[in-house]
Amino acid sequence: MTITDQQPLDSPFSAASTAEDVMAGLDLSGSTAVVTGGYSGLGLETTRGLSAAGVRVIVPARRPEIARAALADVAGCEVVPMDLADLDSVRAAAVRIHNTIGRLDLLMAVAGIMATPERRVGPGWEGQLAVNHFGHFALTCELYPLLAAAGGARVVVNSSAGHTLTDIRWHDPHFRTGYDKWLAYGQAKTANALFAVRLDALGQGDGVRAFALHPGKIITGLQREMTLHEQIERGWVDEQGTVIGADFKTPSQGAATGLWAATSPQLDGRGGLYLEACDVARVSAPTAPMDDGGVRAYAIDPDAAARLWELSVAATGAPPLMR
């Protein structure tokens, strides 16, 4: 992938498209997917869309009983206990998945947290980077042999327009010198995008392609650690919690770009791209407003992606990518 590849492909879908629109008429019987966060918000819509197309979906869940209840009416779906903040839990979940399936066609990294109070995870990692990036990084590396065995797998990572808030803070990724919840979120979302760039570069020889995406603005459980007052101040909701923000999507619309990334033949032979509105995003100017869309050049830079990969391997002890 080069920066010149970040050009729209004239997709038949748009920001208004729903999960049902993207998945209409698709038969993916015989395929298997892992969807993190697949029991609420965008993840639940993703799981429903894949299941309706015949995909066997495995949902790693921090709250497995709640997940099972939420997915009770979804066919071909199973829950595996996993906490992205706990690498031992991630490794245990990966072992269970390895013992269950022989190949993995799709890995959808949908779970995430946003703008949380300062929390330290593991050896003192900043919590949003740990959950949003390190947990998914470790899970993907552990499951890589299953992805390689599929001979055409895709990994789809939910990033966000929030990546425009900051590049990786190489000098202080864990905010030792002072915490800012929005910069921490922005860094984690940049990490998600860079992860897809490097994974694609390393995996394409095995047929493993990776994409990152901005799903759009949606009110889901992702905002659970923000107060109602904060959301009102930002113009997202009114005093009753009703969504009033411009250009907000439904959860089904929010899941559409990820499902398009997972299934579109327009993306065959491509990878390492940042997507939005069910298409490839353009590169945005350094000072462009977040709501104008696009991806910052630093979030798709191959050298930065390689640097982050090495940092992540050192931090998590994740295994090398092997068939």
C-alpha positions as CSV (number, residue, x, y, z in Angstrom):
1,M,0.0,0.0,0.0
2,T,1.2,3.5,-0.9
3,I,-0.4,6.8,-0.1
4,T,-1.5,7.1,-3.7
5,D,-3.8,4.0,-3.1
6,Q,-5.9,6.0,-0.7
7,Q,-8.4,7.0,-3.4
8,P,-12.2,6.2,-3.5
9,L,-13.2,3.2,-5.6
10,D,-16.7,4.4,-6.7
11,S,-18.3,2.0,-4.3
12,P,-22.0,1.3,-4.9
13,F,-22.6,2.1,-1.2
14,S,-22.4,5.3,0.8
15,A,-22.5,6.8,4.3
16,A,-26.2,6.2,4.3
17,S,-26.0,2.5,3.5
18,T,-26.9,0.0,6.2
19,A,-25.6,-3.4,7.2
20,E,-28.5,-5.0,5.4
21,D,-27.7,-3.0,2.2
22,V,-24.1,-4.2,2.2
23,M,-24.9,-7.8,3.0
24,A,-28.0,-8.2,0.7
25,G,-27.8,-11.3,-1.4
26,L,-24.5,-12.5,0.0
27,D,-24.0,-16.2,0.8
28,L,-20.9,-16.8,2.9
29,S,-21.8,-20.2,4.2
30,G,-18.8,-22.2,5.3
31,S,-16.9,-19.0,6.4
32,T,-15.9,-18.3,10.0
33,A,-15.4,-14.9,11.7
34,V,-14.2,-13.6,15.0
35,V,-15.9,-10.4,16.0
36,T,-14.7,-8.6,19.1
37,G,-17.4,-6.6,20.8
38,G,-19.8,-8.6,18.7
39,Y,-22.6,-8.4,21.2
40,S,-23.4,-4.7,21.5
41,G,-23.6,-1.6,19.3
42,L,-21.8,-1.9,16.0
43,G,-20.4,-5.3,16.9
44,L,-23.9,-6.7,17.4
45,E,-25.0,-5.3,14.0
46,T,-21.8,-6.8,12.5
47,T,-22.5,-10.2,14.0
48,R,-26.1,-10.2,12.9
49,G,-25.1,-9.2,9.3
50,L,-22.5,-12.0,9.0
51,S,-24.7,-14.6,10.6
52,A,-27.5,-13.8,8.2
53,A,-25.1,-14.5,5.4
54,G,-24.3,-17.9,6.8
55,V,-21.1,-17.1,8.6
56,R,-20.2,-18.9,11.8
57,V,-19.3,-16.1,14.2
58,I,-17.2,-16.4,17.4
59,V,-17.6,-13.5,19.8
60,P,-14.9,-13.0,22.4
61,A,-16.6,-11.2,25.3
62,R,-15.5,-9.7,28.6
63,R,-19.1,-10.3,29.9
64,P,-19.9,-13.7,28.4
65,E,-23.3,-14.1,30.1
66,I,-24.5,-10.8,28.9
67,A,-23.1,-11.6,25.4
68,R,-24.9,-14.9,25.3
69,A,-28.2,-13.2,26.2
70,A,-27.7,-10.5,23.6
71,L,-27.0,-13.1,20.9
72,A,-29.6,-15.7,21.9
73,D,-31.5,-15.1,18.7
74,V,-28.5,-15.1,16.4
75,A,-27.9,-18.4,14.6
76,G,-24.4,-19.9,14.3
77,C,-22.9,-17.7,17.0
78,E,-20.8,-18.7,20.0
79,V,-19.2,-16.8,22.8
80,V,-15.7,-17.1,24.2
81,P,-14.7,-15.3,27.4
82,M,-12.0,-12.7,26.8
83,D,-10.9,-9.4,28.3
84,L,-8.8,-7.2,25.9
85,A,-7.2,-5.5,28.9
86,D,-5.8,-8.8,30.1
87,L,-3.3,-10.5,27.8
88,D,-3.5,-13.8,29.6
89,S,-7.2,-13.7,28.9
90,V,-6.5,-12.9,25.3
91,R,-4.1,-15.8,24.9
92,A,-6.5,-18.2,26.7
93,A,-9.3,-17.1,24.3
94,A,-7.0,-17.7,21.3
95,V,-6.3,-21.2,22.5
96,R,-10.0,-21.9,22.8
97,I,-10.6,-20.6,19.3
98,H,-7.7,-22.7,17.9
99,N,-9.2,-25.8,19.5
100,T,-12.5,-25.0,17.9
101,I,-11.7,-24.1,14.2
102,G,-9.1,-24.9,11.6
103,R,-9.3,-21.7,9.7
104,L,-10.4,-18.1,10.1
105,D,-11.8,-16.1,7.2
106,L,-12.5,-12.8,9.0
107,L,-11.2,-11.1,12.1
108,M,-13.3,-8.0,13.0
109,A,-11.8,-5.8,15.7
110,V,-14.9,-3.9,16.6
111,A,-14.6,-3.6,20.4
112,G,-13.2,-0.5,21.9
113,I,-13.3,2.2,24.6
114,M,-13.4,6.0,24.3
115,A,-12.4,9.0,26.4
116,T,-12.2,7.1,29.6
117,P,-10.8,8.3,32.9
118,E,-7.1,7.6,33.4
119,R,-6.6,3.8,34.0
120,R,-3.4,1.8,34.1
121,V,-3.4,-1.7,32.6
122,G,-0.9,-4.5,33.0
123,P,2.6,-3.1,33.7
124,G,1.2,0.5,33.7
125,W,0.1,0.9,30.1
126,E,-2.4,3.7,29.3
127,G,-5.8,1.9,29.3
128,Q,-7.2,3.1,25.9
129,L,-4.0,2.1,24.0
130,A,-3.9,-1.2,25.9
131,V,-7.6,-2.2,25.1
132,N,-8.0,-0.7,21.7
133,H,-4.6,-1.6,20.3
134,F,-2.5,-4.0,22.4
135,G,-5.3,-6.4,23.0
136,H,-6.3,-6.6,19.4
137,F,-2.7,-6.8,18.3
138,A,-2.0,-9.8,20.6
139,L,-5.2,-11.5,19.6
140,T,-4.4,-11.2,15.9
141,C,-0.9,-12.5,16.3
142,E,-2.2,-15.5,18.2
143,L,-4.8,-16.2,15.6
144,Y,-2.6,-15.6,12.6
145,P,-2.0,-19.3,11.7
146,L,-5.8,-19.6,11.4
147,L,-6.0,-16.5,9.2
148,A,-3.1,-17.8,7.0
149,A,-4.8,-21.2,6.7
150,A,-7.9,-19.5,5.1
151,G,-6.0,-18.5,2.0
152,G,-7.7,-15.2,1.6
153,A,-8.6,-13.9,5.0
154,R,-9.4,-10.3,5.9
155,V,-8.7,-8.4,9.1
156,V,-10.9,-5.3,9.7
157,V,-10.0,-2.9,12.5
158,N,-12.3,-0.2,13.7
159,S,-10.3,3.1,13.9
160,S,-12.1,6.5,14.0
161,A,-11.9,10.0,12.7
162,G,-10.6,10.6,16.3
163,H,-7.2,9.5,14.9
164,T,-6.9,13.1,13.6
165,L,-6.4,14.3,17.3
166,T,-2.8,13.0,17.4
167,D,-0.1,10.9,15.9
168,I,1.5,8.2,18.1
169,R,3.2,10.0,21.0
170,W,6.5,8.2,20.6
171,H,8.0,10.2,23.4
172,D,5.3,9.3,25.9
173,P,2.7,6.8,24.6
174,H,1.5,6.0,28.0
175,F,0.9,9.6,29.2
176,R,3.4,9.4,32.0
177,T,3.7,13.2,32.0
178,G,0.0,14.0,32.2
179,Y,-3.2,12.4,31.0
180,D,-5.6,13.7,28.4
181,K,-8.5,11.3,27.7
182,W,-9.2,12.6,24.2
183,L,-5.5,12.5,23.1
184,A,-5.3,9.0,24.5
185,Y,-8.3,8.0,22.4
186,G,-6.9,9.7,19.3
187,Q,-3.5,7.9,19.8
188,A,-5.2,4.5,20.1
189,K,-7.2,5.1,16.9
190,T,-4.1,6.1,15.1
191,A,-2.5,2.9,16.4
192,N,-5.5,0.9,15.0
193,A,-4.9,2.4,11.5
194,L,-1.1,1.8,11.6
195,F,-1.7,-1.8,12.8
196,A,-3.7,-2.5,9.7
197,V,-1.0,-1.0,7.5
198,R,1.7,-3.2,8.9
199,L,-0.3,-6.4,9.2
200,D,-1.3,-6.1,5.6
201,A,2.4,-5.7,4.6
202,L,3.4,-8.7,6.6
203,G,0.4,-10.9,5.8
204,Q,-0.3,-10.4,2.1
205,G,2.1,-13.2,1.1
206,D,-0.3,-15.6,3.1
207,G,-3.4,-14.0,1.5
208,V,-4.1,-12.1,4.7
209,R,-5.2,-8.5,4.0
210,A,-6.1,-5.8,6.5
211,F,-8.1,-2.7,6.6
212,A,-8.9,0.1,9.1
213,L,-12.0,2.2,9.0
214,H,-14.0,5.1,10.5
215,P,-17.5,3.8,11.0
216,G,-19.0,7.3,11.3
217,K,-20.6,9.1,14.2
218,I,-22.9,6.8,16.2
219,I,-24.2,6.8,19.7
220,T,-23.6,3.4,21.2
221,G,-22.2,1.9,24.4
222,L,-18.8,3.5,23.3
223,Q,-19.9,6.7,25.0
224,R,-20.7,4.9,28.3
225,E,-17.9,6.7,30.2
226,M,-19.0,10.2,29.1
227,T,-21.5,12.0,31.1
228,L,-24.8,13.2,29.6
229,H,-23.6,16.7,30.2
230,E,-20.5,16.1,28.1
231,Q,-22.6,14.7,25.3
232,I,-25.0,17.6,25.4
233,E,-22.1,20.1,25.3
234,R,-20.8,18.5,22.2
235,G,-24.2,18.7,20.5
236,W,-24.6,15.0,20.2
237,V,-27.8,14.5,22.3
238,D,-30.4,16.6,24.0
239,E,-31.3,16.5,27.7
240,Q,-33.3,13.4,27.3
241,G,-30.4,11.6,25.6
242,T,-32.0,11.7,22.2
243,V,-29.5,11.9,19.3
244,I,-29.6,15.4,17.7
245,G,-26.1,15.7,16.3
246,A,-25.8,16.3,12.5
247,D,-24.7,13.3,10.4
248,F,-25.1,10.7,13.1
249,K,-25.7,7.2,11.9
250,T,-27.8,4.3,13.2
251,P,-25.8,1.3,14.5
252,S,-26.7,-0.5,11.3
253,Q,-25.3,2.3,9.2
254,G,-22.3,2.4,11.4
255,A,-21.6,-1.3,10.9
256,A,-21.9,-1.0,7.1
257,T,-18.3,0.1,6.3
258,G,-16.8,-2.8,8.3
259,L,-19.0,-5.3,6.6
260,W,-18.1,-3.8,3.2
261,A,-14.5,-4.1,4.1
262,A,-15.0,-7.7,5.1
263,T,-16.9,-8.7,1.9
264,S,-16.5,-6.4,-1.0
265,P,-14.9,-7.8,-4.2
266,Q,-13.8,-4.2,-4.9
267,L,-11.1,-4.7,-2.2
268,D,-9.8,-8.0,-3.7
269,G,-6.0,-7.7,-4.1
270,R,-5.9,-4.5,-1.9
271,G,-5.1,-3.9,1.7
272,G,-3.5,-1.6,4.2
273,L,-6.2,1.0,3.4
274,Y,-8.3,3.3,5.6
275,L,-11.9,3.3,4.7
276,E,-15.0,5.4,5.5
277,A,-18.6,5.7,4.1
278,C,-18.2,2.2,2.5
279,D,-15.3,3.3,0.3
280,V,-11.6,4.1,0.5
281,A,-10.9,7.4,2.2
282,R,-8.9,10.2,0.7
283,V,-5.8,11.6,2.6
284,S,-6.8,14.7,4.5
285,A,-4.7,17.8,5.0
286,P,-3.0,18.2,8.4
287,T,-5.3,21.0,9.5
288,A,-8.6,19.7,8.0
289,P,-11.5,19.5,10.5
290,M,-12.1,16.0,11.8
291,D,-15.7,16.0,10.4
292,D,-14.4,16.6,6.9
293,G,-13.4,13.0,6.7
294,G,-10.3,11.4,5.3
295,V,-7.2,10.0,6.9
296,R,-4.1,11.8,8.1
297,A,-0.9,10.8,6.3
298,Y,0.7,9.8,9.6
299,A,-1.9,7.2,10.2
300,I,-1.0,5.2,7.1
301,D,2.7,5.8,7.1
302,P,4.5,2.4,6.5
303,D,7.6,3.4,8.5
304,A,5.5,4.5,11.5
305,A,3.5,1.3,11.1
306,A,6.6,-0.8,11.3
307,R,7.9,1.1,14.3
308,L,4.6,0.6,16.1
309,W,4.6,-3.1,15.3
310,E,8.0,-3.5,17.0
311,L,6.9,-1.5,20.0
312,S,3.8,-3.7,20.3
313,V,5.7,-6.9,20.0
314,A,8.1,-5.8,22.7
315,A,5.2,-4.7,24.9
316,T,2.9,-7.7,24.5
317,G,5.4,-10.5,23.8
318,A,3.1,-11.5,20.9
319,P,4.4,-14.3,18.7
320,P,5.8,-13.7,15.2
321,L,3.4,-14.2,12.4
322,M,3.7,-17.8,11.4
323,R,1.6,-20.1,9.2
